[in-house]
């Protein structure tokens, strides 16, 4: 996850929500800034695409390969930075 975070320009890998379940949960309960989908993401990820459209969350391509290795995840949600206030 650290390599993926670096590829996405993130300093905190805890902002990543990898996998279909975690990405869906982030879309339903959190405030993701973007969702990254694998280039081969098929129609089984249509519910994720639908939630992104509904919530106004941009869909971006998942870097492939990540640090020279293919990512085991087909989608990754990226949470917005959290600021205590």
FENHU-V342995 format. One record per residue. N is the residue number from 1. RES is the residue in one letter. PHI is phi in radians with two decimals (* if undefined). PSI is psi in whole degrees, 0 to 359 (NA if undefined). OMEGA is omega in degrees with one decimal (none if undefined). Layout:
n	res	phi	psi	omega
N	RES	PHI	PSI	OMEGA
N	RES	PHI	PSI	OMEGA
This chain:
n	res	phi	psi	omega
1	X	*	328	179.0
2	X	-1.10	321	179.3
3	X	-1.16	319	178.0
4	X	-1.13	316	178.3
5	X	-1.02	317	178.9
6	X	-1.11	318	178.8
7	X	-1.10	330	179.8
8	X	-1.58	359	178.6
9	X	1.38	24	179.9
10	X	-1.74	144	176.6
11	X	-1.66	343	-178.0
12	X	-2.11	103	-179.0
13	X	-1.15	348	178.3
14	X	-1.22	348	177.1
15	X	-1.37	350	-179.3
16	X	-1.50	139	175.8
17	X	-2.15	90	-173.5
18	X	-1.42	147	176.4
19	X	1.66	162	-177.1
20	X	-1.13	315	-178.1
21	X	-1.12	313	-179.3
22	X	-1.18	322	178.2
23	X	-1.15	317	178.2
24	X	-1.09	316	178.7
25	X	-1.06	318	178.2
26	X	-1.09	320	179.2
27	X	-1.17	326	-177.9
28	X	-1.47	327	-170.3
29	X	-2.09	345	-175.2
30	X	-2.12	196	-178.0
31	X	-2.21	78	-180.0
32	X	-1.26	144	177.3
33	X	-1.51	336	-179.8
34	X	-2.89	161	172.4
35	X	-2.21	131	178.3
36	X	-1.85	127	179.5
37	X	-1.96	144	176.3
38	X	-1.13	151	180.0
39	X	-1.03	331	-178.7
40	X	-1.69	19	180.0
41	X	-1.11	121	-176.0
42	X	-1.69	196	-177.8
43	X	-1.18	345	177.1
44	X	-1.19	346	175.9
45	X	-1.72	11	177.1
46	X	-1.02	323	176.0
47	X	-1.06	324	176.7
48	X	-1.16	315	177.5
49	X	-1.05	318	179.7
50	X	-1.09	314	179.0
51	X	-1.10	322	177.3
52	X	-1.08	314	179.2
53	X	-1.10	318	-179.0
54	X	-1.13	321	-177.1
55	X	-1.64	355	-179.4
56	X	1.28	31	-179.5
57	X	-1.67	126	-179.2
58	X	-1.20	145	175.6
59	X	-1.84	129	179.9
60	X	-2.20	160	177.3
61	X	-1.28	141	175.6
62	X	-1.35	128	179.0
63	X	-0.99	131	-179.1
64	X	-2.47	119	2.3
65	X	-1.50	155	178.6
66	X	-1.57	117	178.4
67	X	0.88	39	178.5
68	X	1.45	356	-179.8
69	X	-2.10	142	175.8
70	X	-1.26	133	-179.3
71	X	-1.21	138	176.2
72	X	-1.34	354	-176.4
73	X	-1.76	143	177.8
74	X	-1.66	342	173.0
75	X	-2.64	151	-179.7
76	X	-2.48	125	173.4
77	X	-1.55	143	178.6
78	X	-2.06	114	179.5
79	X	-1.30	147	173.8
80	X	-1.19	153	176.8
81	X	-1.05	142	179.3
82	X	-1.70	132	178.9
83	X	-2.13	125	177.1
84	X	-1.21	139	-177.8
85	X	-2.66	NA	none
